Amino acid sequence: MEDNFQLFLILIAVLAGTALLARRIDVAPAILLLLAGIALAFVPGMPSPELPPELILLLVLPPLIYSAAVAMSWREFKFNLRPIILLSVGCVIFTASAVAVATHYLIGLPWNVGFLLGAIVAPPDVVAPLAIARKLAIPRRIMVVLEGEGLANDATALILYRLPSSRLRQACSRCQRLSASSPPSSRAKRRLE
């Protein structure tokens, strides 16, 4: 328990220091946070924190999406709905499918696992590009499309993630039932003896 608390304090201190440094040198905080995370991964003896996925989905993701949604102009969102939908749904599905095809034919992974991996890596993070785009004075319409796509692509990826993961759970439970109900083969009996 004490180790977890110390790790929590270290991570909060690195987070605060990185945010202050990003403000001071005028760089997007997401970029420095990524570099700090990579640096922390190489610190010898640093324990690796394990967070349950439910914690991320219920406590971390909703405030991020809510803050982005509150800052969004919904009138401009409706006006740019077609490019936002094409990017957030079409590109995420295309990328997930491309990853599934590549992993199936190049590595030999099953289709469900390939689509699961594709759903994980398909949605891009929009925070760092938006921070950079704001500094470059990109036209407002492009900014609205980027913000809207950032809101909707996470939902698309979560839906894509749920489909193969539920199919994999069904397949695993089916395999467990079959292995429990069928008697071991003669070859397996010889290995057990």
N, C-alpha and C positions, 0 to 999 in steps of 0.2 A: 504494500500500500504506500509506504514511504517512498519507494523507488518511483512509483507512478506519479506521485505528487512532485518529486524533484524533476522528473522528465517534463511534466506539465509546466513547471516554472521555467525550465530551460527553453521550452518551445515558445512560451509567451514572451520571454525576454528577447529571443531571436526575432520573433514576429514584430515586436515593438521597435527593436533596433533597425530592422530591415525597412520598416515603414518610414522611420525617421530619416534613414540614409537615402531612401528613394525620393523623399520630399526635398532633401537638401541638394542632391545632385540632379534633380529634375528628370527622373527616369520612372517609367511605369512600375508601380509596386509589385505587380504580378511577375514581372521579369526578375526582379531582385529576390522575391520570395522563392521562385523556382531555383535560382542559383544557390540560395541559402539552404534549401531543402537538399539539393544535390551535395553541397558541402557537408551538411550534417550526416548524410548517409555514409560518408567516408570517415567519420570520426571513429577511431577505434574504441570499442567498448560501449558505444551508444546503443541502448536497447531500442528495438524496433516496436513502436506502439501498434497494437492491433485494435482496430475499431470495428464493431459490428456494422454491417451494411445498413441495418435499420436505423442506426444512429445518424448516419450521413443522410439517408433519405428523409428522415423525419425532423432532424434538428438543424442540419447545415444547408441543405438544398432549398427548402421553402423560404427562409429569409433572403437568400440570394436572389431567387426568382421574384419574390415580392418586391424587393428594393428596385430591381430592374423594371418591374411592371408599373410601379408607382411613378417612376421618372419618365415613363414612356408616354408620348402623346398618342392617345387612342384614335384620334381623328386622322393623324398621319399614318397610323398603323393600318386603319381600314383603307385608306387611299392607296397604300403600297402592299395590299394583301397578296396580290398575285406573285410578285417576286419573293415575298417573304415565305409563302407556302412552297413555292418551287425550290427555294434554297433549304428550308428547314425540313421539309418532308422528302422531296425528290433527291436532294444531294445526300441526305443521311441514309436513305434506303439504298441508293446507288453505291455509296461507299461501303455500307455494311455488306451488300451483296458482292462487291468486288473483293472485299477481304475474305468472305466465305469461299468464293471461287478460288482465290489464290491459295488459301490455306488448305483447301481440299485437294487441289491438283499438285501443289508444290510440296506440301508437308504430309498430306495424306490424312488430315483430320476429318472426322465425320462432318456432314453438312450442319448438323445442329450446333456443334462446337464452333464451327467456322462462323455461323451467323451470330452466335453468342459473342465471340471475339469481335466481330464486325460491329455489333451494337455497342460494345464498350468503347471502341476506338473511333467510331464514326462522328459523333458530335464534337465539333471544334469548340474550344474555349474562346469566348468572345470578349473576355475582360481585357486581356492585354492588347489585342488589336484595336479595340475601341479606345483605350487610353492613348495609344499611339496615333490613331486616326483623329482624335480631338485636337492633338497638337499640330497636325498637318493641315488643319482647316479644310477638311474634305466636305463636299456639299452635303447639306442637311438631309436630302433624300437618301443618299447612300448611308448616312449614319442611322437613319430610321430603319432602313432595310437590315442593316447589320444588327441593330438592337432587337428588332422583331424576330429575326432569324435566331438570335441567341436565346430568346425566350422560348421559342417553339421547338428548336432542335432537341433540347433535353427531353421534352415530352415524347417526341418521336423515338428517340433512342431508348427511353424507358419502356415504351410499348414494344419495340423490337427486342429488347432484352428479355421481357417477360415471356414472349412466345417460345424461343428455343429453350430457355431455362425450365419452363414448365414441361416441355416435351422431354428434356433430358431427365427431369425428376421422374416422369412417368416411365421412361425407359429403364432407369435405374431400379425403380420399385418393381417393375415387371421382371427384370433380371434376378433380383433378390428372391422374388416369389418362386421363379422357375428353379433357381439353385436350391432353394429350401425344400421344394416339393419333389424334385427328381433325385433318385438315388445316385450315388457317385458311380462313375464308370469303373470298369475293372482296372484301367490304367491309373485312375486316381486312387483306387484302393491300394494298389501296389506301392504308390508313392507314400501313402499314409503309413504303411507298415514298415 
